[in-house]
Amino acid sequence: MSQTQKDRQSSPSDRKADRPWLIRTYAGHSTAEASNALYRSNLARGQTGLSVAFDLPTQTGYDSDHVLARGEVGKVGVPICHLGDMRSLFADIPLDQMNTSMTINATAPWLLALYIAVAEEQGADVTALQGTVQNDLIKEYLSRGTYICPPKPSLKMIGDVAEYCYTHVPKWNPMNVCSYHLQEAGATPEQELAFALATAIAVLDELKPRVPAADFPALAGRISFFVNAGIRFVTEMCKMRAFVDLWDEILQERYGVEDPKFRRFRYGVQVNSLGLTEQQPENNVYRILIEMLAVTLSKNARARAVQLPAWNEALGLPRPWDQQWSMRMQQILAYETDLLEFDDLFDGNPAVEAKVEALKDGARHELETLGGMGGAIGAIDYMKARLVDSNAERLNRIERNETVVVGVNKYTEGEPSPLQTEDGGIMVVDPATEAEQIGRLEAWRAERDAGAVKAALAALRAAADKGENIMPASINAARAGVTTGEWAAQMRAVYGEYRGPTGVSASPSNKTEGLDHIREAVDAVSVRLGRRLKFLIGKPGLDGHSNGAEQIAFRARDCGMDIGYDGIRLTPEQIVSAALEDSAHVVGLSILSGSHLPLVEELMGRMRDAGLGDVPVIVGGIIPDEDARRLREMGVARVYTPKDFELNTIMMDVVALADPKAVAAQ
């Protein structure tokens, strides 16, 4: 027996157990004060790091009183408009003792500037701050949609944060390559590997000229990853091992990084929210646990930070108890089991090794394709189209029952969930929150030094115009009282705004099998209408989760409809204008941010004012039953939620709603 084999078979008591990973819950809602109370409560219950969720106006660079922020304030995260909000968010939480992950991208330089300014006020040693800003704009163009500026200046700002942190906040992770949303958008494991690594390569190419050659390996070592773990346990575990190997290979072969310490694949995980079901939601507890095992059992690819969704996230916003339950899962695995006492359990397993090599080969092939297009920046349109196509195939497999989802397309009979109590099993944000936040914002503007703000904004604009690193000017602007919207307005003015690709082409795909009966119905209704059935799909508000809208547009196009889909972040006014211009027969809205009531109410009013009151409107999203009832009272014809996974049923509803024969019979 070799010494290595003897070591592996030695008693776990002979070795020191590994440290548990950072235990986090992704949290933030309503107001900075309410979120602060939640953070302190979670920390008291054993959470060991913070993971901050920001609301959509904050993520997209708007203050809470901007027209596009209506209905979005405090819904999917905490609103942070200025230093006062950030100060309240971290009140009584010593930042020099905390590891804080901030899920922020387009406004990452600004939120980090506010964080640093608050740490300074607390008297913290800024060089000792630990944490992460996600700061990955490329995946925003592909999947999440909270981008602001075009790709090249956005890449420059990612570089600004990394360069600044390397010098001034050396323990901070300045960029978290996020493959999480790639999987949510339908990426195969090979695509998730390749698209994320291509993003990292683009960032490293941006950073390499910024520092002396001797410093580059250490800077490369600060790049971290944020990965999704799905339900296919073995594949997901092997994907993590493939990530480790490929990252080591890229850093050594492409960049000449010799020190293994700087080639370590450093990553955190949130397990897959996409697979959580509205039907039989209690089953989600098991899904979350299995997905967590994929990133903790394999020591050589173990996540160093884990955050878990709650069982009810397909229903709405989790309550504190729901988040606590997910945190307890992590604590039981880390502290009650003997998992952390053993070496890697999968080393030498031939099935695992074969799967890892297959994933690596597939990812290398995809990376070569992306390289031929100029890398991640040049391949944005290609990657977006590939994701939409992969997601369509994933949904097709579920609809055809080739992929079993328990409680959705098999074993659908069951008892009602006792977990869904009188509050519906979710937390609802008080509608008064938005007005109160706007009131605080107005008071902040009135009380600050207007001259100092003007000077800080001028300095920020000058730094951006000259191509300088914007971090020092951003930190000064934070201290002066500049707001999130004011900071982002300077970036928009200098760098311009961007609209990402939709990934939905005008040409039908090759996935029309089984659609003949719908295509015939579309043809028949189009004859009665006197032209091709026009279906307009719109995403009002700031919600960038476009997967649902893309798949509806994809299927409607393949069913023979004339579709209109211009992508994300449209105002109700813009959608109504498009409906007028296109003479739409049916308007479909997709809203996943919880802002459906105010946005739909405004759109329905504008539809009536424009003489389109007879045009059917359908709405899809994460919509509680009571809200669905209110939407129907507003005149919405159909409401769809995640349980309505059969897209062909929705297509036939659209045909029926557009049919003039059916309307005449009413």
VODREN-193229 format. One line per field, with one value per residue (C-alpha): x negated, y, z. Coordinates in pm, 1 decimal, padded with zeros to 6 digits, always signed. Example, Ala and Ser with C-alpha at 12.3 -4.5 7.8 and 13.67 -1.06 7.14 Angstrom:
u	c(-01230.0	-01367.0)
v	c(-00450.0	-00106.0)
w	c(+00780.0	+00714.0)
//
This chain:
u	c(+00000.0	-00136.7	-00184.7	+00085.8	+00331.8	+00237.4	+00296.0	+00636.0	+00737.1	+00617.4	+00869.8	+01031.1	+00929.3	+00566.7	+00636.5	+00763.6	+01112.0	+01154.0	+01306.5	+01671.3	+01749.4	+01890.3	+02259.4	+02472.8	+02830.2	+02903.0	+03106.4	+03230.2	+03576.1	+03797.5	+03556.7	+03201.7	+03328.6	+03541.1	+03257.3	+03012.6	+03241.6	+03260.2	+02880.5	+02818.5	+03080.3	+02923.7	+02576.1	+02707.3	+02846.1	+02510.8	+02470.6	+02099.6	+02107.4	+02343.2	+02484.4	+02660.8	+02948.3	+03009.2	+03335.3	+03355.4	+03333.1	+03007.6	+02875.4	+02956.9	+02844.1	+03168.2	+03278.1	+03597.9	+03799.8	+03708.1	+04000.6	+03852.6	+03827.8	+04205.7	+04322.2	+03967.7	+03840.6	+03744.7	+03904.0	+03614.3	+03359.4	+03270.5	+03279.1	+02949.1	+02960.0	+02678.0	+02431.2	+02708.4	+02881.3	+02556.1	+02484.3	+02823.7	+02776.6	+02464.5	+02546.8	+02399.6	+02225.5	+01847.0	+01735.1	+01373.7	+01497.2	+01738.6	+01710.7	+01968.5	+02077.3	+02263.5	+02456.4	+02408.0	+02275.9	+02331.5	+02316.3	+02049.2	+01789.6	+02045.5	+02174.7	+01818.1	+01739.4	+02032.6	+01920.2	+01567.1	+01701.8	+01913.7	+01617.7	+01412.2	+01688.1	+01678.4	+01305.0	+01222.4	+00889.8	+00999.6	+00707.1	+00851.5	+01200.0	+01303.4	+01578.0	+01681.2	+01858.1	+01997.8	+01901.0	+01967.1	+02129.0	+02093.2	+02342.8	+02578.7	+02596.2	+02662.5	+02898.6	+02978.9	+03021.8	+02907.3	+02645.2	+02618.7	+02326.4	+02186.9	+01947.0	+01609.6	+01650.4	+01814.3	+01507.9	+01294.9	+01494.3	+01448.1	+01077.4	+01094.1	+01240.8	+00986.4	+00691.2	+00805.9	+00876.8	+00541.0	+00366.8	+00607.2	+00835.4	+00611.6	+00829.7	+01135.1	+01247.2	+01303.2	+01484.3	+01699.6	+01734.6	+02097.7	+02204.5	+02508.7	+02742.4	+02603.8	+02748.5	+03069.9	+03087.9	+03058.8	+02684.4	+02560.4	+02274.5	+02026.6	+02168.9	+02166.1	+01799.8	+01695.1	+01896.6	+01782.5	+01417.2	+01432.8	+01558.1	+01269.4	+01022.2	+01164.8	+01119.7	+00764.6	+00671.6	+00805.1	+00608.0	+00273.3	+00147.4	+00257.7	+00003.7	-00365.2	-00421.5	-00547.2	-00217.9	+00016.6	+00029.1	+00147.1	+00406.1	+00528.9	+00556.0	+00816.3	+01065.4	+01337.3	+01639.5	+02005.1	+02145.5	+02485.5	+02539.5	+02834.6	+03027.1	+02817.1	+02588.8	+02308.8	+02290.1	+02285.5	+02016.4	+01807.1	+01864.0	+01706.7	+01404.3	+01380.5	+01388.1	+01095.0	+00887.6	+00965.6	+00897.3	+00562.2	+00483.6	+00576.7	+00378.1	+00068.6	+00071.2	+00222.2	+00090.8	-00218.5	-00106.5	-00343.0	-00242.9	+00040.2	+00175.6	+00273.2	+00426.0	+00674.4	+01036.5	+01202.3	+01577.7	+01904.8	+02236.7	+02605.8	+02793.2	+03040.9	+03354.6	+03473.0	+03559.6	+03773.1	+04138.2	+04459.4	+04633.4	+04573.5	+04322.2	+04225.7	+04031.9	+03793.1	+03631.9	+03495.5	+03383.9	+03188.4	+03016.9	+02916.3	+02782.2	+02580.0	+02418.4	+02278.6	+02061.2	+01963.0	+01899.2	+01605.6	+01324.0	+01106.8	+01387.2	+01562.4	+01721.7	+01581.3	+01910.2	+02262.1	+02596.7	+02917.8	+03254.5	+03560.2	+03817.1	+04080.0	+03892.4	+04110.5	+04404.3	+04262.6	+04030.7	+03912.7	+03986.3	+03705.5	+03812.3	+03778.4	+03425.0	+03340.5	+03451.1	+03209.7	+02930.5	+02995.8	+02940.3	+02588.2	+02518.1	+02635.8	+02416.3	+02114.4	+02134.2	+02332.4	+02191.5	+01829.8	+01802.8	+01526.0	+01309.2	+01225.4	+01016.7	+01180.2	+01431.0	+01424.9	+01055.1	+00982.4	+01346.2	+01346.1	+01701.9	+01626.9	+01294.4	+01454.1	+01736.5	+01493.3	+01280.1	+01588.7	+01702.2	+01354.8	+01335.5	+01676.3	+01583.4	+01248.9	+01427.6	+01673.6	+01386.6	+01216.1	+01534.9	+01559.1	+01190.8	+01250.0	+01513.4	+01278.0	+01353.9	+01646.9	+01701.1	+01715.3	+01934.8	+02217.3	+02483.5	+02370.8	+02373.7	+02716.5	+02866.5	+02709.3	+02859.2	+03208.5	+03184.9	+03057.6	+03334.0	+03595.6	+03464.0	+03470.3	+03836.0	+03921.4	+03783.2	+04001.7	+04310.4	+04243.2	+04195.1	+03840.6	+03717.2	+03920.3	+03995.6	+04174.7	+04504.3	+04496.3	+04516.5	+04523.7	+04662.4	+04878.8	+05145.4	+05076.7	+05196.9	+05198.7	+04883.3	+04934.4	+04634.8	+04846.3	+05023.2	+05263.1	+04993.8	+04965.7	+04628.3	+04438.3	+04348.3	+04518.0	+04345.4	+04562.4	+04673.7	+04602.1	+04230.6	+04168.7	+04318.3	+04127.1	+03800.2	+03863.6	+03932.1	+03595.9	+03424.4	+03577.1	+03469.1	+03114.1	+03091.2	+03223.1	+02977.6	+02652.6	+02395.1	+02503.7	+02169.5	+01975.0	+02204.7	+02160.8	+01783.1	+01773.4	+01985.4	+01765.9	+01455.1	+01621.6	+01719.0	+01367.0	+01208.7	+01436.4	+01378.0	+01000.8	+01009.8	+00878.4	+00968.5	+01310.4	+01283.5	+01112.0	+01360.3	+01650.3	+01541.4	+01516.6	+01862.9	+01998.6	+01855.3	+02006.6	+02359.5	+02400.5	+02688.3	+02689.8	+02884.7	+02647.3	+02341.2	+02491.0	+02601.3	+02235.1	+02145.1	+02434.7	+02328.9	+01967.0	+02003.5	+02356.6	+02633.2	+02672.7	+02952.7	+02847.5	+02950.0	+03276.6	+03145.1	+03472.4	+03431.5	+03714.5	+03669.7	+03841.4	+03616.3	+03595.5	+03803.7	+04146.4	+04220.8	+04553.5	+04670.5	+04867.8	+05209.7	+05118.8	+04972.3	+05297.4	+05500.0	+05276.4	+05323.1	+05701.4	+05729.0	+05490.7	+05724.3	+06019.8	+05813.3	+05711.9	+05340.6	+05093.1	+05178.9	+04960.8	+04847.6	+04656.5	+04443.6	+04326.2	+04121.8	+04223.8	+04021.6	+03663.2	+03695.6	+03410.9	+03510.7	+03596.7	+03597.7	+03975.6	+04043.5	+03779.9	+03928.3	+04281.3	+04152.3	+03950.1	+04250.5	+04497.7	+04266.0	+04234.6	+04613.5	+04637.6	+04731.8	+04590.5	+04413.1	+04291.8	+04027.9	+03782.5	+03621.4	+03618.0	+03677.8	+03958.5	+04200.9	+04576.1	+04587.4	+04335.5	+04526.2	+04857.4	+04690.0	+04557.4	+04904.5	+05049.4	+04778.1	+04794.4	+05174.3	+05115.6	+05392.7	+05269.7	+05024.7	+04827.5	+04638.9	+04365.6	+04280.8	+04083.8	+03981.4	+04306.9	+04398.3	+04686.2	+04972.2	+04860.3	+04707.0	+05007.9	+05248.1	+05062.1	+05044.6	+05414.7	+05502.8	+05277.5	+05424.4	+05774.6	+05662.6	+05502.8	+05823.3	+05681.5	+05912.2	+06041.6	+05694.1	+05648.2	+05361.3	+05204.6	+04951.4	+04691.5	+04467.9	+04429.6	+04778.6	+04960.8	+05324.6	+05463.6	+05261.0	+05382.9	+05740.0	+05668.4	+05504.2	+05813.7	+06026.5	+05811.9	+05911.8	+05622.3	+05745.7	+05510.8	+05254.4	+04975.0	+04731.2	+04439.1	+04684.6	+04805.0	+04506.6	+04687.4	+04615.6	+04841.1	+05141.0	+05046.5	+05010.9	+05363.1	+05492.1	+05332.2	+05495.2	+05835.4	+05801.9	+05711.0	+05984.8	+06246.8	+06493.4	+06466.1	+06498.8	+06813.0	+06968.2	+06929.0)
v	c(+00000.0	+00342.2	+00619.3	+00818.6	+00531.6	+00495.3	+00868.3	+00843.7	+00550.4	+00703.3	+00786.2	+01127.8	+01192.7	+01199.9	+01510.7	+01854.3	+01907.8	+02164.3	+02500.2	+02526.8	+02744.1	+03093.1	+03050.6	+03317.4	+03397.4	+03634.5	+03906.2	+04260.9	+04413.5	+04714.5	+04961.1	+04984.0	+04981.4	+04668.7	+04491.9	+04585.2	+04427.4	+04112.0	+04097.7	+04134.6	+03868.3	+03626.9	+03687.2	+03616.0	+03284.3	+03168.0	+03319.7	+03388.9	+03631.0	+03881.3	+03863.1	+04184.6	+04191.5	+04536.5	+04647.3	+04697.4	+05079.7	+05054.8	+04785.0	+04983.8	+05323.6	+05505.9	+05685.0	+05565.5	+05856.5	+05795.9	+05715.5	+05373.7	+05291.8	+05301.9	+04981.0	+04844.5	+05012.4	+04758.6	+04466.9	+04232.3	+04388.8	+04692.7	+05046.3	+05231.0	+05586.5	+05750.9	+05728.9	+05765.8	+05453.0	+05256.4	+05383.7	+05256.2	+04922.7	+04841.1	+05016.1	+04823.8	+04579.9	+04635.7	+04610.4	+04535.3	+04212.5	+04115.2	+03933.8	+04099.4	+03986.6	+04249.4	+04125.8	+04438.4	+04481.3	+04796.4	+05016.6	+04806.2	+05088.7	+05312.1	+05065.8	+04970.7	+05342.3	+05382.6	+05072.9	+05209.4	+05549.1	+05383.8	+05173.4	+05492.8	+05648.2	+05341.5	+05391.9	+05065.6	+04992.2	+04992.1	+04772.4	+04498.5	+04492.8	+04151.9	+04070.1	+04071.2	+04283.5	+04073.0	+04330.8	+04095.5	+04292.8	+04033.0	+03793.2	+04089.1	+04121.5	+03748.6	+03664.7	+03905.5	+04236.7	+04498.3	+04650.9	+05023.9	+05105.1	+04928.0	+04633.0	+04802.7	+05088.0	+04841.2	+04619.9	+04927.6	+04995.7	+04632.4	+04690.9	+05015.3	+04835.0	+04551.2	+04785.2	+05007.1	+04716.7	+04554.7	+04866.1	+04998.4	+04710.4	+04408.4	+04147.1	+04239.9	+04027.9	+04294.0	+04074.1	+03764.9	+03592.0	+03486.4	+03171.8	+03145.8	+03333.3	+03154.6	+02828.2	+03009.8	+03122.4	+02764.6	+02710.4	+02353.8	+02266.3	+02307.4	+02649.4	+02755.9	+02660.0	+02821.2	+03144.1	+03211.2	+03136.0	+03354.6	+03637.7	+03583.8	+03586.3	+03917.8	+04066.8	+03935.4	+04072.0	+04409.8	+04394.7	+04267.9	+04603.5	+04787.8	+04641.0	+04546.3	+04195.0	+04078.1	+04183.1	+04027.7	+03674.4	+03809.7	+04028.2	+03728.6	+03540.5	+03789.5	+03703.0	+03479.6	+03300.9	+03268.3	+02939.3	+02772.4	+02416.5	+02240.8	+01924.1	+01682.4	+01604.0	+01407.5	+01640.2	+01949.9	+01808.9	+01717.3	+02064.3	+02216.0	+01988.8	+02085.1	+02454.0	+02395.4	+02220.0	+02460.1	+02772.2	+02630.0	+02545.1	+02892.3	+03080.5	+02867.2	+02826.6	+03156.6	+03390.9	+03214.4	+03218.1	+02971.2	+02992.1	+02736.0	+02958.6	+03223.0	+02962.4	+02840.4	+02839.1	+03047.8	+03032.8	+03075.7	+02917.1	+02975.8	+02663.5	+02670.1	+02880.1	+02799.1	+02442.7	+02547.1	+02475.9	+02655.1	+02317.2	+02115.6	+02377.5	+02174.1	+01946.2	+02234.7	+02165.2	+01836.0	+01995.9	+02262.7	+02005.2	+01781.0	+02080.2	+02193.2	+01849.4	+01891.0	+02182.1	+02055.6	+01678.7	+01706.2	+01854.9	+01937.7	+02148.9	+02266.0	+02610.3	+02852.4	+03038.0	+02902.2	+03076.7	+02882.9	+02999.5	+02938.9	+02668.8	+02926.1	+03149.7	+03031.4	+03178.1	+03516.0	+03687.9	+03451.8	+03537.5	+03547.5	+03202.2	+03059.1	+03196.5	+03060.6	+02712.2	+02723.8	+02844.5	+02554.0	+02311.9	+02445.1	+02435.7	+02075.5	+01961.4	+02159.3	+02091.2	+01770.1	+01547.6	+01433.0	+01567.3	+01815.9	+01549.8	+01357.3	+01408.2	+01414.1	+01129.8	+01115.5	+01107.7	+00813.1	+00742.7	+00643.2	+00762.7	+01101.9	+01136.5	+01047.8	+01300.7	+01574.6	+01516.3	+01520.0	+01851.7	+02000.2	+01891.3	+02043.4	+02367.7	+02391.3	+02350.6	+02627.3	+02849.9	+02805.6	+02918.4	+03225.6	+03301.6	+03304.2	+03574.8	+03798.5	+03658.2	+03723.3	+04085.7	+04000.6	+03696.8	+03850.3	+03808.6	+03450.8	+03352.0	+03508.4	+03319.2	+02992.7	+03038.9	+03107.1	+02800.2	+02577.8	+02701.4	+02624.3	+02269.2	+02235.9	+02342.6	+02113.9	+01815.4	+01901.7	+01945.2	+01611.6	+01446.4	+01347.8	+01543.4	+01455.0	+01733.8	+01585.8	+01758.0	+01937.5	+01679.4	+01362.9	+01271.3	+01580.0	+01459.2	+01558.1	+01722.5	+02104.3	+02236.1	+02319.6	+02554.9	+02804.5	+02971.2	+03264.4	+03496.6	+03277.9	+03146.6	+03457.6	+03804.9	+04103.0	+04440.4	+04721.7	+04943.4	+05249.7	+05160.8	+05331.6	+05664.8	+05659.1	+05586.3	+05874.9	+06102.8	+06011.9	+06069.9	+06416.9	+06503.9	+06384.2	+06605.9	+06905.7	+06868.9	+06801.7	+07058.2	+07135.6	+07292.2	+06988.0	+06762.1	+06973.7	+06970.7	+06594.8	+06522.3	+06746.9	+06562.3	+06226.2	+06332.0	+06460.8	+06133.4	+05931.3	+06165.4	+06133.8	+05754.6	+05766.0	+05514.3	+05626.9	+05474.6	+05766.1	+06016.5	+05781.4	+05754.2	+06132.0	+06159.9	+05914.8	+06125.7	+06441.0	+06297.8	+06218.3	+05979.9	+05655.1	+05811.7	+06108.2	+05883.5	+05663.1	+05966.1	+06066.6	+05717.9	+05727.2	+06071.4	+05969.2	+05609.1	+05595.7	+05342.0	+04995.4	+04759.2	+04396.9	+04138.3	+03948.4	+03618.2	+03568.6	+03582.8	+03644.1	+03304.6	+02993.1	+02735.5	+02364.0	+02293.4	+02299.8	+01929.3	+01880.8	+02234.4	+02157.6	+02188.3	+02527.7	+02649.4	+02550.5	+02738.3	+03045.9	+03029.2	+03001.4	+03293.5	+03501.6	+03450.7	+03574.4	+03871.4	+03960.0	+03950.1	+03746.0	+03725.9	+03988.0	+03903.1	+04176.2	+04062.5	+04334.4	+04356.9	+04672.2	+04810.5	+04726.2	+04348.1	+04195.5	+03830.5	+03779.5	+03398.3	+03364.7	+03641.3	+03499.0	+03151.4	+03281.7	+03482.3	+03182.6	+02946.9	+03202.1	+03259.9	+02884.4	+02857.8	+03098.7	+03419.5	+03758.2	+03849.8	+04179.0	+04158.3	+04441.6	+04311.4	+04430.3	+04748.8	+04920.9	+05174.3	+05105.9	+05406.5	+05245.8	+04915.2	+05088.3	+05287.2	+04961.5	+04803.8	+05099.1	+05098.8	+04721.1	+04696.8	+04411.7	+04157.2	+04039.7	+04201.2	+03978.6	+04117.0	+03936.4	+04072.1	+03873.7	+04152.2	+04176.7	+04513.4	+04370.0	+04556.7	+04918.9	+04853.1	+04664.2	+04920.6	+05199.0	+05001.1	+04913.3	+05280.3	+05383.4	+05109.1	+05244.3	+05604.2	+05497.3	+05330.1	+04981.3	+04880.6	+04586.7	+04437.1	+04137.2	+04165.7	+03860.4	+03868.0	+03617.5	+03622.4	+03521.7	+03638.6	+03542.7	+03433.3	+03752.6	+03965.2	+03750.9	+03823.9	+04197.9	+04183.2	+04016.6	+04289.5	+04543.2	+04370.2	+04130.8	+03836.2	+03564.6	+03538.1	+03279.3	+03176.5	+02927.3	+02637.3	+02711.8	+02543.9	+02409.0	+02680.2	+02522.8	+02579.5	+02946.6	+02961.7	+02824.9	+03082.5	+03358.2	+03220.2	+03207.3	+03560.6	+03697.7	+03509.2	+03759.3	+03471.4	+03401.9	+03773.3	+03801.7	+03506.7	+03667.3)
w	c(+00000.0	-00096.2	+00157.5	-00021.4	+00016.4	+00384.5	+00434.9	+00269.9	+00488.0	+00811.8	+01078.3	+01047.5	+01406.2	+01284.2	+01078.1	+01156.7	+01015.7	+00739.6	+00819.2	+00714.8	+00416.0	+00469.9	+00549.7	+00386.2	+00293.1	+00005.3	+00172.8	+00148.6	+00111.5	+00173.8	+00339.9	+00465.1	+00824.2	+00776.1	+00595.9	+00870.4	+01128.7	+00914.7	+00879.4	+01251.3	+01324.1	+01073.4	+01214.3	+01563.3	+01435.4	+01307.3	+00962.1	+00907.9	+00613.1	+00453.9	+00102.4	+00003.0	-00244.5	-00395.1	-00553.6	-00929.0	-00930.5	-00732.8	-00966.9	-01280.1	-01157.0	-01076.6	-00762.4	-00597.4	-00738.8	-01105.6	-01335.5	-01415.3	-01043.9	-00995.4	-00833.9	-00805.3	-00487.4	-00220.6	-00407.6	-00492.3	-00260.6	-00056.0	-00205.7	-00162.6	-00295.7	-00100.7	+00186.0	+00444.4	+00315.9	+00319.8	+00669.2	+00787.3	+00609.1	+00811.7	+01139.7	+01436.8	+01201.1	+01221.2	+00860.2	+00948.8	+01109.6	+00831.4	+00498.5	+00273.6	-00069.6	-00271.5	-00573.8	-00780.3	-01132.9	-01339.9	-01030.0	-00855.2	-00846.4	-00680.0	-00419.9	-00329.0	-00295.1	-00054.4	+00139.9	+00174.0	+00285.4	+00557.1	+00670.9	+00701.0	+00914.2	+01139.0	+01184.8	+01008.5	+00845.6	+00480.7	+00379.7	+00604.7	+00446.5	+00312.6	+00068.9	-00293.6	-00551.1	-00831.5	-01095.6	-01391.6	-01672.8	-01946.0	-01788.1	-01748.5	-02127.9	-02155.1	-01873.7	-01588.0	-01767.6	-01512.5	-01741.3	-01812.7	-02042.2	-02351.1	-02311.7	-02362.2	-02110.3	-01871.6	-01896.0	-01827.8	-01507.3	-01396.1	-01441.8	-01243.9	-00943.2	-00961.2	-01000.7	-00713.5	-00478.6	-00549.6	-00418.7	-00154.5	-00045.8	-00108.0	+00067.8	-00136.0	-00433.6	-00700.8	-00948.1	-00914.7	-01252.8	-01233.9	-01413.3	-01187.2	-01419.8	-01724.4	-01595.2	-01501.6	-01866.2	-01987.3	-02030.1	-02062.5	-01824.7	-02112.6	-02198.7	-01834.8	-01806.6	-02133.6	-02113.2	-01756.1	-01831.4	-02145.5	-01924.1	-01683.1	-01973.6	-02098.4	-01751.0	-01711.6	-02055.5	-01940.0	-01614.7	-01741.4	-01879.3	-01564.6	-01320.8	-01327.6	-01462.8	-01124.3	-00960.4	-01216.8	-01065.6	-00729.7	-00902.3	-01103.5	-00775.3	-00649.3	-00926.2	-00784.7	-00929.3	-00836.6	-00963.2	-00992.0	-00868.2	-01026.7	-00950.8	-01162.0	-00872.2	-01041.1	-01341.9	-01122.2	-00893.8	-01198.0	-01341.0	-01028.8	-01064.7	-01432.8	-01335.7	-01098.5	-01366.2	-01650.9	-01443.9	-01333.9	-01696.8	-01829.0	-01566.7	-01617.1	-01995.8	-02114.5	-01844.9	-01713.1	-01349.2	-01183.0	-00816.6	-00756.5	-00478.9	-00737.1	-00970.6	-00712.7	-00832.3	-00561.2	-00575.9	-00395.2	-00482.3	-00477.5	-00570.5	-00854.9	-00805.2	-01158.7	-01058.0	-00759.8	-00825.2	-00740.4	-00740.3	-00421.8	-00304.3	+00002.0	-00236.9	-00294.7	+00042.9	-00090.0	-00415.6	-00228.5	-00005.6	-00297.7	-00490.3	-00188.3	-00166.8	-00519.4	-00403.7	-00059.5	-00082.9	-00324.8	-00115.9	-00418.4	-00564.0	-00247.0	-00242.9	+00010.5	+00044.9	+00006.3	+00001.7	-00040.6	-00170.6	+00041.8	-00033.3	-00137.2	-00382.2	-00671.3	-00476.3	-00377.4	-00129.7	+00149.3	+00509.8	+00771.0	+00895.7	+00543.8	+00514.1	+00858.7	+00748.1	+00453.4	+00680.9	+00918.6	+00629.0	+00588.2	+00960.5	+00998.8	+00709.7	+00830.4	+01203.9	+01262.5	+00988.9	+00951.1	+00595.4	+00675.0	+00841.9	+00522.7	+00210.4	-00130.1	-00158.9	-00539.5	-00625.8	-00853.3	-00932.7	-01302.2	-01370.3	-01216.9	-01398.1	-01733.8	-01684.4	-01580.3	-01890.7	-02116.0	-01967.2	-02006.3	-02370.7	-02444.2	-02270.0	-02454.0	-02787.5	-02697.1	-02578.7	-02915.4	-03088.5	-02865.4	-02920.9	-03295.5	-03241.5	-03046.5	-02702.1	-02471.2	-02574.2	-02943.1	-02890.0	-02683.2	-02954.6	-03022.5	-02654.3	-02598.5	-02893.2	-02773.5	-02425.9	-02559.1	-02781.7	-02496.5	-02267.8	-02532.3	-02554.6	-02173.7	-02162.2	-02454.0	-02262.9	-01962.2	-02180.3	-02352.8	-02009.6	-02108.2	-01805.7	-01496.9	-01251.2	-00952.3	-00883.2	-01218.8	-01496.5	-01285.7	-00942.1	-00954.9	-00710.5	-00352.1	-00034.0	+00001.2	+00163.2	+00533.6	+00501.9	+00308.5	+00597.6	+00608.8	+00467.7	+00157.1	+00264.6	+00152.3	+00273.7	+00110.3	+00094.9	+00231.8	-00061.2	+00156.0	+00153.5	-00181.3	-00078.4	+00250.4	+00070.5	-00170.0	+00126.9	+00282.8	-00051.8	-00086.1	+00268.5	+00193.8	-00113.3	+00079.5	+00367.5	+00181.1	+00065.9	-00291.0	-00375.7	-00261.9	-00466.6	-00779.1	-00743.2	-00678.6	-00986.5	-01200.9	-01080.3	-01147.6	-01499.5	-01566.8	-01449.8	-01676.4	-01972.0	-01933.6	-01904.1	-01547.0	-01278.6	-01153.0	-00804.1	-00622.6	-00767.2	-00686.1	-00321.4	-00296.2	-00451.1	-00193.1	+00089.2	-00064.1	-00067.6	-00436.8	-00512.3	-00706.9	-00992.0	-01010.9	-01022.4	-01293.6	-01494.7	-01530.6	-01654.4	-01901.7	-02021.9	-02083.0	-02196.6	-02336.1	-02275.9	-02422.3	-02517.7	-02512.8	-02772.0	-02719.6	-02853.4	-03042.1	-03419.3	-03664.9	-03831.0	-03691.9	-03527.8	-03599.2	-03286.9	-03458.6	-03415.8	-03241.7	-03320.5	-03637.2	-03470.7	-03323.7	-03651.7	-03826.5	-03563.5	-03604.9	-03982.9	-03950.7	-03708.4	-03922.3	-04221.0	-04015.8	-03891.6	-04245.0	-04157.6	-03956.0	-03583.9	-03412.2	-03057.6	-02872.9	-02577.6	-02340.1	-02019.9	-01831.3	-01543.7	-01455.5	-01436.3	-01636.8	-01592.9	-01958.2	-01980.6	-01967.9	-02219.7	-02454.8	-02442.7	-02503.7	-02802.7	-02925.1	-02912.6	-03054.9	-03350.0	-03409.9	-03395.5	-03688.9	-03509.0	-03602.5	-03280.9	-03144.3	-02871.1	-02809.9	-02493.3	-02135.0	-01935.5	-02122.8	-01980.4	-02005.8	-02239.6	-02476.2	-02478.9	-02556.5	-02835.6	-02984.4	-02957.0	-03148.7	-03412.0	-03467.2	-03434.7	-03190.5	-03149.0	-02806.9	-02561.0	-02323.0	-02022.2	-01828.1	-01480.4	-01222.0	-00984.0	-00790.7	-00947.6	-01152.4	-00981.3	-01035.8	-01378.2	-01514.3	-01369.7	-01552.9	-01876.5	-01873.5	-01825.1	-02112.4	-02331.5	-02272.5	-02333.1	-02663.6	-02783.5	-02726.8	-02444.0	-02647.6	-02706.2	-02471.7	-02221.1	-02057.7	-01772.1	-01653.9	-01348.0	-00984.8	-00889.7	-00565.7	-00599.9	-00447.2	-00689.7	-00980.3	-00876.3	-00869.1	-01212.2	-01356.1	-01198.3	-01388.3	-01710.4	-01761.0	-01969.3	-01840.0	-01558.0	-01574.5	-01302.5	-01295.9	-01261.9	-01617.7	-01778.2	-02085.4	-02338.9	-02601.1	-02373.8	-02350.0	-02729.7	-02777.6	-02527.7	-02736.8	-03050.7	-02879.1	-02743.5	-03087.2	-03272.0	-03400.4	-03433.4	-03060.5	-02978.5	-03194.9	-03012.7	-02671.5)
//
